[in-house]
Structure formats: C-alpha cells, structure tokens
C-alpha cells in the first residue's frame, strides 16, 4: 500500500495556533485603542488649530479652482474630508475596535465609493465640474 496519510496534529498545537491568532487580534485591538486615544487627546488639545488648518486647506483649494479653473484639487480635498470624516464619526460611534474587524475592508470600500459619488454629485450640481 502506497497511501500517504498525514499524521494527526496534536490538540495542543491546534490550541497553540488559536492562542497565537487570538493574541495578534487582541494586540491589534489594543493598538487601535492606543492610537485612537492619542488622536482624541491631540484633537481636544489642539482643536482650534486643526479646524483652522483644515479650513485654510479648503480655502486654498477653492481659490486655486477660482484662479486656474481646475476642480481636481478642490475635489480631492472634499473627498478626503468626506472619507476621513465618515471614518472619524464611525470611530466615535462604535469605538476604535471596529477598525480591527474582519469585515472593515468591505465597509471602507463602500465608504470610498459613496464619498466619491457624493463629491462628484456636489461638484456637478454646483457647476464646478462641468459634465460633457
């Protein structure tokens, strides 16, 4: 008989692998909590600076549109603000551990598409981006 059989994996190896995977998951969640705490602390201490910088970038991109007539910079700024603003709101509502879930990549893709469509619609309706 020439059959090859794989030896059964001992139960302690299966348990060890599951513990290692669980440790990586726990470490990822703790890392997200730590980074979220740092971000929230920074924002609460420097809120006026952050808002003024974000407004300045938006104003500069709008002035760039007015001078050059090119809407791409303004669209990029609006898209970035929309995408990361939605992510920030999700983090505030559900906590930072939501970003460590397995299904978050699908949600991030959906938010990406929705943000893109929303910014395109806003630019079209305001006449900034002229459709052909």
NUTOR-85472 format. One record per residue (C-alpha): residue number from 1; residue in one letter; x, y, z. Coordinates in steps of 0.5 Angstrom, whole numbers, plus 2048, in hexadecimal, padded with zeros to 3 digits. Example, Ala and Ser with C-alpha at 12.3 -4.5 7.8 and 13.67 -1.06 7.14 Angstrom:
// residues 2
<node><num>1</num><residu>A</residu><east>819</east><north>7F7</north><up>810</up></node>
<node><num>2</num><residu>S</residu><east>81B</east><north>7FE</north><up>80E</up></node>
***
This chain:
// residues 132
<node><num>1</num><residu>X</residu><east>800</east><north>800</north><up>800</up></node>
<node><num>2</num><residu>X</residu><east>803</east><north>807</north><up>7FE</up></node>
<node><num>3</num><residu>X</residu><east>7FE</east><north>80B</north><up>801</up></node>
<node><num>4</num><residu>X</residu><east>800</east><north>812</north><up>805</up></node>
<node><num>5</num><residu>X</residu><east>7FD</east><north>814</north><up>80B</up></node>
<node><num>6</num><residu>X</residu><east>7FF</east><north>81A</north><up>80F</up></node>
<node><num>7</num><residu>X</residu><east>800</east><north>819</north><up>816</up></node>
<node><num>8</num><residu>X</residu><east>7FA</east><north>81C</north><up>81A</up></node>
<node><num>9</num><residu>X</residu><east>7FC</east><north>823</north><up>81D</up></node>
<node><num>10</num><residu>X</residu><east>7FC</east><north>822</north><up>825</up></node>
<node><num>11</num><residu>X</residu><east>7F7</east><north>826</north><up>828</up></node>
<node><num>12</num><residu>X</residu><east>7FC</east><north>82B</north><up>82C</up></node>
<node><num>13</num><residu>X</residu><east>7FF</east><north>82D</north><up>825</up></node>
<node><num>14</num><residu>X</residu><east>7F8</east><north>82F</north><up>823</up></node>
<node><num>15</num><residu>X</residu><east>7F6</east><north>832</north><up>829</up></node>
<node><num>16</num><residu>X</residu><east>7FD</east><north>836</north><up>829</up></node>
<node><num>17</num><residu>X</residu><east>7FC</east><north>838</north><up>822</up></node>
<node><num>18</num><residu>X</residu><east>7F5</east><north>83B</north><up>824</up></node>
<node><num>19</num><residu>X</residu><east>7F8</east><north>83F</north><up>82A</up></node>
<node><num>20</num><residu>X</residu><east>7FD</east><north>842</north><up>826</up></node>
<node><num>21</num><residu>X</residu><east>7F8</east><north>844</north><up>821</up></node>
<node><num>22</num><residu>X</residu><east>7F4</east><north>847</north><up>827</up></node>
<node><num>23</num><residu>X</residu><east>7FA</east><north>84A</north><up>82A</up></node>
<node><num>24</num><residu>X</residu><east>7FB</east><north>84E</north><up>823</up></node>
<node><num>25</num><residu>X</residu><east>7F4</east><north>850</north><up>823</up></node>
<node><num>26</num><residu>X</residu><east>7F4</east><north>853</north><up>82A</up></node>
<node><num>27</num><residu>X</residu><east>7FA</east><north>856</north><up>828</up></node>
<node><num>28</num><residu>X</residu><east>7F7</east><north>85A</north><up>822</up></node>
<node><num>29</num><residu>X</residu><east>7F1</east><north>85C</north><up>826</up></node>
<node><num>30</num><residu>X</residu><east>7F6</east><north>85F</north><up>82C</up></node>
<node><num>31</num><residu>X</residu><east>7FA</east><north>862</north><up>826</up></node>
<node><num>32</num><residu>X</residu><east>7F4</east><north>866</north><up>823</up></node>
<node><num>33</num><residu>X</residu><east>7F1</east><north>868</north><up>82A</up></node>
<node><num>34</num><residu>X</residu><east>7F8</east><north>86B</north><up>82C</up></node>
<node><num>35</num><residu>X</residu><east>7F8</east><north>86F</north><up>825</up></node>
<node><num>36</num><residu>X</residu><east>7F1</east><north>871</north><up>826</up></node>
<node><num>37</num><residu>X</residu><east>7F3</east><north>873</north><up>82D</up></node>
<node><num>38</num><residu>X</residu><east>7F9</east><north>877</north><up>82A</up></node>
<node><num>39</num><residu>X</residu><east>7F4</east><north>87A</north><up>825</up></node>
<node><num>40</num><residu>X</residu><east>7EF</east><north>87C</north><up>829</up></node>
<node><num>41</num><residu>X</residu><east>7F4</east><north>87F</north><up>82E</up></node>
<node><num>42</num><residu>X</residu><east>7F7</east><north>883</north><up>829</up></node>
<node><num>43</num><residu>X</residu><east>7F1</east><north>886</north><up>826</up></node>
<node><num>44</num><residu>X</residu><east>7EE</east><north>888</north><up>82C</up></node>
<node><num>45</num><residu>X</residu><east>7F4</east><north>88C</north><up>82E</up></node>
<node><num>46</num><residu>X</residu><east>7F5</east><north>88F</north><up>827</up></node>
<node><num>47</num><residu>X</residu><east>7EE</east><north>88F</north><up>824</up></node>
<node><num>48</num><residu>X</residu><east>7EE</east><north>897</north><up>822</up></node>
<node><num>49</num><residu>X</residu><east>7F5</east><north>895</north><up>81E</up></node>
<node><num>50</num><residu>X</residu><east>7F2</east><north>88F</north><up>81B</up></node>
<node><num>51</num><residu>X</residu><east>7EC</east><north>893</north><up>819</up></node>
<node><num>52</num><residu>X</residu><east>7F0</east><north>899</north><up>816</up></node>
<node><num>53</num><residu>X</residu><east>7F5</east><north>895</north><up>812</up></node>
<node><num>54</num><residu>X</residu><east>7EF</east><north>891</north><up>80F</up></node>
<node><num>55</num><residu>X</residu><east>7EB</east><north>897</north><up>80D</up></node>
<node><num>56</num><residu>X</residu><east>7F2</east><north>89A</north><up>80A</up></node>
<node><num>57</num><residu>X</residu><east>7F3</east><north>894</north><up>806</up></node>
<node><num>58</num><residu>X</residu><east>7EC</east><north>894</north><up>804</up></node>
<node><num>59</num><residu>X</residu><east>7EC</east><north>89C</north><up>802</up></node>
<node><num>60</num><residu>X</residu><east>7F3</east><north>89B</north><up>7FF</up></node>
<node><num>61</num><residu>X</residu><east>7F0</east><north>895</north><up>7FA</up></node>
<node><num>62</num><residu>X</residu><east>7EA</east><north>89A</north><up>7F9</up></node>
<node><num>63</num><residu>X</residu><east>7EE</east><north>8A0</north><up>7F7</up></node>
<node><num>64</num><residu>X</residu><east>7F2</east><north>89B</north><up>7F3</up></node>
<node><num>65</num><residu>X</residu><east>7EC</east><north>899</north><up>7EF</up></node>
<node><num>66</num><residu>X</residu><east>7EA</east><north>8A0</north><up>7EE</up></node>
<node><num>67</num><residu>X</residu><east>7F1</east><north>8A2</north><up>7EB</up></node>
<node><num>68</num><residu>X</residu><east>7F2</east><north>89C</north><up>7E7</up></node>
<node><num>69</num><residu>X</residu><east>7EB</east><north>89A</north><up>7E5</up></node>
<node><num>70</num><residu>X</residu><east>7ED</east><north>893</north><up>7E7</up></node>
<node><num>71</num><residu>X</residu><east>7E9</east><north>88F</north><up>7EC</up></node>
<node><num>72</num><residu>X</residu><east>7ED</east><north>889</north><up>7ED</up></node>
<node><num>73</num><residu>X</residu><east>7F1</east><north>88C</north><up>7F4</up></node>
<node><num>74</num><residu>X</residu><east>7EA</east><north>88E</north><up>7F7</up></node>
<node><num>75</num><residu>X</residu><east>7E7</east><north>887</north><up>7F5</up></node>
<node><num>76</num><residu>X</residu><east>7ED</east><north>884</north><up>7F8</up></node>
<node><num>77</num><residu>X</residu><east>7EC</east><north>888</north><up>7FF</up></node>
<node><num>78</num><residu>X</residu><east>7E5</east><north>887</north><up>7FF</up></node>
<node><num>79</num><residu>X</residu><east>7E6</east><north>87F</north><up>7FE</up></node>
<node><num>80</num><residu>X</residu><east>7EB</east><north>87F</north><up>803</up></node>
<node><num>81</num><residu>X</residu><east>7E7</east><north>883</north><up>808</up></node>
<node><num>82</num><residu>X</residu><east>7E1</east><north>87F</north><up>807</up></node>
<node><num>83</num><residu>X</residu><east>7E4</east><north>878</north><up>807</up></node>
<node><num>84</num><residu>X</residu><east>7E8</east><north>879</north><up>80E</up></node>
<node><num>85</num><residu>X</residu><east>7E2</east><north>87D</north><up>811</up></node>
<node><num>86</num><residu>X</residu><east>7DE</east><north>877</north><up>810</up></node>
<node><num>87</num><residu>X</residu><east>7E3</east><north>872</north><up>813</up></node>
<node><num>88</num><residu>X</residu><east>7E4</east><north>877</north><up>819</up></node>
<node><num>89</num><residu>X</residu><east>7DD</east><north>877</north><up>81A</up></node>
<node><num>90</num><residu>X</residu><east>7DD</east><north>86F</north><up>81A</up></node>
<node><num>91</num><residu>X</residu><east>7E2</east><north>86F</north><up>81F</up></node>
<node><num>92</num><residu>X</residu><east>7DF</east><north>874</north><up>823</up></node>
<node><num>93</num><residu>X</residu><east>7D8</east><north>870</north><up>823</up></node>
<node><num>94</num><residu>X</residu><east>7DB</east><north>869</north><up>823</up></node>
<node><num>95</num><residu>X</residu><east>7E2</east><north>86A</north><up>826</up></node>
<node><num>96</num><residu>X</residu><east>7E8</east><north>868</north><up>823</up></node>
<node><num>97</num><residu>X</residu><east>7E8</east><north>861</north><up>824</up></node>
<node><num>98</num><residu>X</residu><east>7E3</east><north>861</north><up>81E</up></node>
<node><num>99</num><residu>X</residu><east>7E9</east><north>862</north><up>819</up></node>
<node><num>100</num><residu>X</residu><east>7EC</east><north>85B</north><up>81B</up></node>
<node><num>101</num><residu>X</residu><east>7E6</east><north>857</north><up>819</up></node>
<node><num>102</num><residu>X</residu><east>7E7</east><north>853</north><up>813</up></node>
<node><num>103</num><residu>X</residu><east>7E1</east><north>856</north><up>80F</up></node>
<node><num>104</num><residu>X</residu><east>7E4</east><north>85D</north><up>810</up></node>
<node><num>105</num><residu>X</residu><east>7E7</east><north>85D</north><up>809</up></node>
<node><num>106</num><residu>X</residu><east>7E1</east><north>85C</north><up>805</up></node>
<node><num>107</num><residu>X</residu><east>7DE</east><north>862</north><up>809</up></node>
<node><num>108</num><residu>X</residu><east>7E4</east><north>866</north><up>808</up></node>
<node><num>109</num><residu>X</residu><east>7E3</east><north>864</north><up>800</up></node>
<node><num>110</num><residu>X</residu><east>7DB</east><north>866</north><up>801</up></node>
<node><num>111</num><residu>X</residu><east>7DD</east><north>86D</north><up>804</up></node>
<node><num>112</num><residu>X</residu><east>7E2</east><north>86E</north><up>7FF</up></node>
<node><num>113</num><residu>X</residu><east>7DD</east><north>86D</north><up>7F9</up></node>
<node><num>114</num><residu>X</residu><east>7D8</east><north>871</north><up>7FD</up></node>
<node><num>115</num><residu>X</residu><east>7DD</east><north>877</north><up>7FE</up></node>
<node><num>116</num><residu>X</residu><east>7DF</east><north>877</north><up>7F7</up></node>
<node><num>117</num><residu>X</residu><east>7D8</east><north>877</north><up>7F5</up></node>
<node><num>118</num><residu>X</residu><east>7D6</east><north>87D</north><up>7FA</up></node>
<node><num>119</num><residu>X</residu><east>7DB</east><north>881</north><up>7F8</up></node>
<node><num>120</num><residu>X</residu><east>7DA</east><north>880</north><up>7F0</up></node>
<node><num>121</num><residu>X</residu><east>7D3</east><north>882</north><up>7F1</up></node>
<node><num>122</num><residu>X</residu><east>7D4</east><north>888</north><up>7F5</up></node>
<node><num>123</num><residu>X</residu><east>7DA</east><north>88B</north><up>7F0</up></node>
<node><num>124</num><residu>X</residu><east>7D5</east><north>889</north><up>7EB</up></node>
<node><num>125</num><residu>X</residu><east>7CF</east><north>88D</north><up>7EE</up></node>
<node><num>126</num><residu>X</residu><east>7D3</east><north>893</north><up>7F0</up></node>
<node><num>127</num><residu>X</residu><east>7D5</east><north>893</north><up>7E9</up></node>
<node><num>128</num><residu>X</residu><east>7DD</east><north>893</north><up>7EB</up></node>
<node><num>129</num><residu>X</residu><east>7DD</east><north>88C</north><up>7E7</up></node>
<node><num>130</num><residu>X</residu><east>7DA</east><north>88D</north><up>7E0</up></node>
<node><num>131</num><residu>X</residu><east>7D8</east><north>887</north><up>7DD</up></node>
<node><num>132</num><residu>X</residu><east>7D9</east><north>885</north><up>7D6</up></node>
***
